[in-house]
Structures are given as structure tokens and as C-alpha cells.
């Protein structure tokens, strides 16, 4: 039926409704590229809503701008809205490709993309001097710039900075849905921290959506335990590695123990010309959190262990590739994480640092955020909001989760969901999934199929056949990817030489450990911070 609609629309010469301006919901909708100005793709519509800064306290007080984007369905009759809520600190661009796929598969559905206040075009929180390209950290904000950033935020916002919270973002989402819903059904889809925004919306409002989808949601975040849990997922990855002959041949029967042994020797000065132990931990952590690179993470420890000329060249180039990507909302990410993810009493910094030092994979979230806690103008999370219990949710629920997701650990979601009492509540788990499953190249096709099955028949469990055909995480092969990333068609460097010369570009940028709701800065900034501390300790 979906194909028939497409043929009828093309054959009949109908215009794309997304190309026509409109004013529904009291918003001034204008045509805009769904995938951004530089990317080819479908047309969408964009609008900016004027919403109360203090929506729950002063609905008639100061106003802020909140950006929203949509792709109207191709069907003449559109009876459903699907709202995409991105991860913390990410704008609508992060879920635009998913929106295009959903719009193509669901022609009777209008797909909306919500942008959290404080990000992108939604009254972005910024520290202009500290985010300048020529500042110490470039577009990212390093620890030494934090005080200046705080002063800039307080000069601009003062006490109003407390309004940039998860709860206030949820109220923005509630207001937009209320003005635009009409007679359409509503489906909420939260990705990563976006799942927390969706949960908060259901906790504070009387909204009963027709369905809820949570893709790798962040459940009960606790910054003090984050680094230890992150490394636990790294240990699971190394268990998978030990089952493959090439990985076991390079790292032995216990790859995690081998990695820790390598780091211990590096701490004592081994392979100093390539990297320090701290640098290798962070590099391995950035690989672990990246679906396209996780399978290459064990090779980093093998290369550091062998430490021949080619290994030194490749590792040092990865370490020095320190230009972080420009993130949509790093200041908002700091603000929410420091305000909502730390539980009293604060854990001593030495305890947090010991957890990082004992790990093979890290993002060093605990020690870095802990140092900023006394400095940052934190807000108190709104008290008296009852936590959402899945058993109390009357809407059909689909939860999608990757078992190798280090940022949103699967055991937190599984514990929160158990027992799955209502017949229309489902958990789809991907053994090799990393990150939101609808955005992981290995799982996205099957995750999308599960989502479509769920929307067609919420009371039936999604088909499991596609999960059996999901591409597994690989620890060998992929010569083109290995050459681009590690300079050798064999990721373990069996050739013993690099196909790149010194200074040659790496095939693709390293995923930043600032991705997701936890990280503060890009990999290069973290490494620079470590170098600064090491220099200071020697002075």
C-alpha cells in the first residue's frame, strides 16, 4: 500500500505538502531541507515557537524560542504524528535521517523533530568567547575555560539559567503537541536522553500518547558510577573478542586482562612514544562508544603491546587527531548533567579517579565533572515528581536496546522494565547493538522493522527473524576500514608497516566521547587536559 500511494502521488502530479507554507498550531511553517542545507534529501518544514521560559511557574512571563521541524506524510489522509526527541545536547539534525526513513515508510504519519531548549536554534546556551575557534579548546570548552563560561552564562541569564532543565523541555514538548495534535494519534520516540525527556513528559502531564518508543533510553543516570559501568561494557566487548580466532590470537584467551596488563606497563613508561596509559584508555573508550569502530578497539591494545614502528605511528596519529566535532549544545549538556546526574553526598574525587585508573575503557566522566560541581551554577531538580513506572503506563510501549551500549547500559533498562506486565509492552534487545539502535548501522534496519511491526500491531511482539540476520560485530576482516583507521588492511598490524606516512590524514574523525548525555568535551580536548595536568605535576 505504501508503494501504491507513492505512485498515485507522482502520477497525479500532486505537490509535496512540505513545500507549501502553513500556519497550523499557530506557528509560521516554512519549507526547509530535512537533512540540512548541504545534504540532498526530502523537503521538510521548520518553525520557531515562542514558549514561556518558566512554563510551570510563569506562563505569562519571559519567552524563549524553541525550534521544531517536521516532514508531513505523503498520504492524502494523515492520521498520526510521530515525535522524535533527540539525545541530550543534540539538535534535530541528529535524528533527521531517521525522520526521512520513517516518513518514507509511514506515508500517513507526520514526523516531528523536537529540539531541546538550550540547543541549536532553541535559544542555545553559549559561551561565545570560550567556544570561539581560536580559543584554547576551539569550539569545545576545556576545564580552564569553565570559569569564564560560567561568568558569561550568569551575565546573560542569572537565575533564569535554572529554566533549562529536563522538566522544562518536557513542558515545551507538551505545549507543542497540545497545539498541533488536533485529531491525530500521537507516538513519542525518545532516543538516548530523549527517552528521559519523554518519561518526564509522561510524569508531569496528563498526556496519554497512543504509543511510546524508547531507543536506548537513559534510566536513572548516576555520574558517580558511570565510568565503572562504561568499563563493564568494555569487558563484555572483550569477551566477544576472545571468541574470535584473530582477536584471541592477538590478545590471548583473556583480552580484558591483557588490556589491563598493557596499560599497567604503559603506566610505568612502556611505549611512551606512542601514547600514555591515560591516552590509550580514552582512545579505547571513544572507539567503544562508536558503532563503526567498537570492533577495532581490541586492536589498540595489541598495537600498544607490540609497539613497533608502525604501531607507534598509527597510535600517535590517532592521539594527535584532536580536532573535536562542533557539538550542538555542549553547554546545555554540562548544565543538565551537572545538575541532575549527581546524587548527594558527592563522591570524593580520588574515588572517581581510582575507577578510571582501574579501567581499560573510559570517558573519564566522573573526575572531570566532579571538579566542575562546586563551580557550576547548578539547579535543583524539581521535587515531588513521581517516577514513571512502566507498569503504570497505559500506552503501548516498545523499548529498543543494544547489549553493548556503554552510554546507556542495557541492565538499567532491563531492570526498570521488569516485569513486562502489559501485553502491549515489549523489549527488543540486540546482542551487538551499540548506541541508539535506530541509528546504529548494524541494527537500524531491524530496529526500524520492529518499530513498524509495533505500530501496526502494538499487542503483538515484533518479529524476531530480522534480529537473527543482523550483522554481527566483527573483530577481523574489513580491510578498507582498517586501512583508513589504522593504516593497515589488517587491524592487528600483521603487515608490520603503515600504509600512511607521518602526518597523513586518518580516514574518518574519531567519535567524540562527548557524545550522549555524559561527556563534556571531544577526545582531543580530554587528551590535552591530561597533558596539561601531567605537565603541571612535573613542574
C-alpha positions, 0 to 999 in steps of 0.5 A: 500500500505504501508503494501504491500511494507513492505512485498515485502521488507522482502520477497525479502530479500532486505537490509535496505538502512540505513545500507549501507554507502553513500556519497550523498550531499557530506557528509560521511553517516554512519549507526547509531541507530535512537533512540540512542545507548541504545534504540532498534529501526530502523537503521538510518544514521548520518553525520557531515557537515562542514558549514561556521560559518558566512554563510551570511557574510563569506562563505569562512571563519571559519567552524563549524560542524553541525550534521544531521541524517536521516532514508531513506524510505523503498520504492524502489522509494523515492520521498520526504524528510521530515525535522524535526527541533527540539525545541530550545536547543534540539538535534535530539534525541528529535524528533527521535521517531517521525522520526521512526513513520513517516518513518514507515508510509511514506515508500517513504519519507526520514526523516531528523533530523536537529540539531541546531548549538550550540547543541549536536554534532553541535559544542555545546556551553559549559561551561565545568567547570560550567556544570561539575557534581560536580559543584554547579548546576551539569550539569545545570548552576545556576545564580552564575555560569553565570559569569564564563560561560560567561568568558569561552564562550568569551575565546573560541569564542569572537565575533564569539559567535554572529554566533549562532543565529536563522538566522544562523541555518536557513542558515545551514538548507538551505545549507543542503537541497540545497545539498541533495534535488536533485529531491525530494519534500521537507516538513519542520516540525518545532516543538516548536522553530523549527517552528521559525527556519523554518519561518526564513528559509522561510524569508531569502531564496528563498526556496519554500518547497512543504509543511510546518508543524508547531507543536506548533510553537513559534510566536513572543516570548516576555520574558517580558510577558511570565510568565503572559501568562504561568499563563493564561494557568494555569487558563484555566487548572483550569477551566477544573478542576472545571468541574470535580466532584473530582477536584471541590470537592477538590478545590471548584467551583473556583480552580484558586482562591483557588490556589491563596488563598493557596499560599497567606497563604503559603506566610505568613508561612502556611505549611512551612514544606512542601514547600514555596509559591515560591516552590509550584508555580514552582512545579505547573508550571513544572507539567503544562508544562508536558503532563503526569502530567498537570492533577495532578497539581490541586492536589498540591494545595489541598495537600498544603491546607490540609497539613497533614502528608502525604501531607507534605511528598509527597510535600517535596519529590517532592521539594527535587527531584532536580536532573535536566535532562542533557539538550542538549544545555542549553547554546545555549538556554540562548544565543538565548533567551537572545538575541532575546526574549527581546524587548527594553526598558527592563522591570524593574525587580520588574515588572517581579517579581510582575507577578510571585508573582501574579501567581499560575503557573510559570517558573519564566522566566522573573526575572531570565533572566532579571538579566542575560541581562546586563551580557550576551554577547548578539547579535543583531538580524539581521535587515531588515528581513521581517516577514513571513506572512502566507498569503504570503506563497505559500506552503501548510501549516498545523499548529498543536496546543494544547489549553493548551500549556503554552510554546507556547500559542495557541492565538499567533498562532491563531492570526498570522494565521488569516485569513486562506486565502489559501485553502491549509492552515489549523489549527488543534487545540486540546482542551487538547493538551499540548506541541508539539502535535506530541509528546504529548501522548494524541494527537500524534496519531491524530496529526500524522493522520492529518499530513498524511491526509495533505500530501496526500491531502494538499487542503483538511482539515484533518479529524476531527473524530480522534480529537473527540476520543482523550483522554481527560485530566483527573483530577481523576482516574489513580491510578498507576500514582498517586501512583508513583507521589504522593504516593497515588492511589488517587491524592487528598490524600483521603487515608490520608497516603503515600504509600512511606516512607521518602526518597523513590524514586518518580516514574518518574523525574519531567519535567524540566521547562527548557524545550522549548525555555524559561527556563534556568535551571531544577526545582531543580536548580530554587528551590535552587536559591530561597533558596539561595536568601531567605537565603541571605535576612535573613542574 
